Amino acid sequence: MGPSGARLARGTDAGDSTGLTVALARALPRNPAAVLAALDEGPVIGPEAVCGVPFIEPSSKEIREYLDVAIPAVTRIEPSVRVPHRSSCVDALHRVQEQTSRQP
């Protein structure tokens, strides 16, 4: 998605922005290379947004199950110039994992 993804994100309203962020987050475990390549520095499709588990009111169990598949999927992707946000994404996923582990 790259630059075209940034154009798409700029053209969204609040609801569409959330939908785009959540759609990319849901795709992350299935196609991490494509999602990582689509990320930018913005608030809609940036690594903090997409990799920060942006789901609406997920349970702790749902978050843990998501992280159990998302973290390995992303860490299997080799760092490269084509996926410059890989490390930021892994960091965001681990922050959520740490926060979730503190919840009952």
N, C-alpha and C positions, 0 to 999 in steps of 0.2 A: 504494500500500500504506500509506504514512504510519503513522498510529497503529495501524491493524490489523496492519500489518507488524511493528511493534514488539511487539505482543501475540503474534504468531506466533513471532517470534524468541525471546521470553522463554520460550516453551513448548517449546523444542528442547533435546535433549541434545547432546553434543559432535559426534556423527556427523551428526545432523540439522542442526545449526548450520553445519557445514562444507558440507553439501550445499546448504543455502539460500544461503550466501555464494557458492559456486561457480556455482550456477544463475543468480543475479543477475549475476555477472561474465560468464558466457557470453551472457546476454541483452543486456548493455550495448551491444555494437556494433550489434545488430539493432533495439533499441528504447531508445535512451539516455534519452529523455524520461521514459518510464515507470519505468525503473530509477532514474534520478536522483530522481524524485518519491517513490520508495519508501524511499530511504535515510534513516537516522536517525543519532543520535550513538553508537549502541551498538557493541559489539564484533562483532556478527554481521552487521548490515546497515549499518554505518557506512561512510563513503567510504574510509577507510583499509583496511578489510577487503575490500570489494567491488572497489574500483578499484586495489587493491594486487596484482592478478593472483594470486588465491588458489589457483591450480590445484595439484594434487598432482603433484610431481616433473616439471614441464614442462621440456622442453629449451630451450636458449637460442633456438633457431630458432622453436619454438612461441611463446615469449614475444614475440619480435620480430614474428612474423606477427600475433599478437593485437593488439599495440600499434599496428601499422600500420593496423588497421581501427578499433580502439577510440578512439584519440586523436582522429582526425578526426570520428568519430561524436559524441563528447561535445563537442568544441569547436564543432560546428555548432549546438548547442543554445544559444539566447540565454540569458544570465543573467536570472533573474527570481525573484520570491518563491516561485513554484511549484517551483523547482528550487534550493533554497538550498545544496545540497551540490555544485553543479556545479564551482565553483573548487577545492574540496578534492579532488574526484575527479580533475580534470585534474592537479592537483599530484601526487597519488599515482601516476597513470599516468606522469607525467614522471620521478618518482623511480625507478620501476622501469625505465624506459627508460634512464636514466643508469646505473643499476647494471648493467643487461644489456650496455650498450655497453662496459663495462670488462672483460667476460668474453670469453674467446677464442671 
